[in-house]
Amino acid sequence: MTMVAYVTMKYGRAIVQHRNMRISVLAFAVAAFVATGAAGALGAFLNKYAPVRGGQSIVLIQGEQPEGAQAPAQTPGVQPPAAQPEGEQP
């Protein structure tokens, strides 16, 4: 879209007289909107599949702690995730 804006500002109404330039600018504008839509859809699908639980700290993946490892300190005001019964997957 930056290229489309630059060409439009530089050439203004002269774009109307140049068919190839007009088609190129329109093609770049359409490509920019398609790319934006694809990125937005991918982000929405990703957020639906793997949402991020947040608070003051963001938890992307929480697995089991190895033996002898200490659990990270809890941030005040942030609730720990609910415990899953053994054998059940979320």
C-alpha positions in Angstrom: 0.0 0.0 0.0 3.0 2.3 0.5 3.9 1.9 -3.2 0.3 2.6 -4.2 0.2 5.7 -2.1 3.5 7.0 -3.4 2.7 6.4 -7.1 -0.7 8.0 -6.6 0.8 11.1 -4.8 3.6 11.4 -7.4 1.5 11.0 -10.6 -1.9 12.1 -9.4 -4.4 12.2 -12.2 -1.8 11.3 -14.8 -2.3 7.7 -13.9 -5.6 7.8 -15.8 -3.7 8.3 -19.0 -1.3 5.4 -18.6 -3.2 2.1 -18.8 -0.3 -0.1 -17.7 0.5 2.0 -14.7 -3.2 2.1 -13.6 -3.5 -1.7 -13.9 -0.2 -2.2 -11.9 -1.2 0.2 -9.1 -4.6 -1.5 -8.9 -3.0 -5.0 -8.9 -0.7 -4.0 -6.0 -3.6 -2.5 -4.1 -5.6 -5.8 -4.5 -2.5 -7.9 -3.5 -2.0 -5.8 -0.4 -5.6 -6.3 0.7 -5.5 -10.0 0.0 -2.2 -10.4 2.0 -3.7 -8.4 4.9 -6.8 -10.6 4.8 -4.8 -13.8 4.8 -2.6 -12.7 7.7 -5.7 -11.6 9.7 -7.4 -15.0 9.0 -4.3 -16.9 9.9 -4.0 -14.9 13.2 -7.6 -15.5 14.0 -7.4 -19.3 13.3 -4.2 -19.5 15.3 -5.7 -17.7 18.3 -8.7 -19.9 18.1 -6.6 -23.1 18.1 -3.9 -22.0 20.6 -5.1 -19.1 22.7 -2.6 -17.4 25.0 -3.5 -17.1 28.7 -2.2 -13.9 30.0 -1.8 -11.8 33.1 1.3 -10.0 34.0 3.2 -12.9 32.6 2.1 -14.8 29.4 1.9 -18.6 29.6 2.3 -20.1 26.1 3.0 -23.7 27.1 2.9 -25.2 30.6 4.2 -28.7 31.0 5.3 -30.9 33.9 8.3 -29.9 36.0 11.2 -32.2 36.1 12.0 -33.8 39.5 14.0 -31.4 41.7 13.0 -28.3 39.7 11.2 -25.6 41.6 8.0 -24.2 40.2 8.2 -20.5 39.1 7.0 -18.0 41.6 3.4 -17.0 41.2 2.7 -13.4 40.2 0.4 -11.7 42.8 -3.2 -11.4 41.5 -2.7 -14.1 38.8 -4.6 -17.3 39.2 -2.7 -20.5 38.3 -4.3 -22.6 35.6 -6.8 -25.3 36.7 -5.3 -28.7 37.3 -6.3 -31.4 34.9 -7.1 -34.9 36.3 -4.5 -37.5 35.4 -4.9 -39.2 32.1 -7.1 -36.4 30.6 -5.9 -34.2 27.8 -7.4 -30.7 27.3 
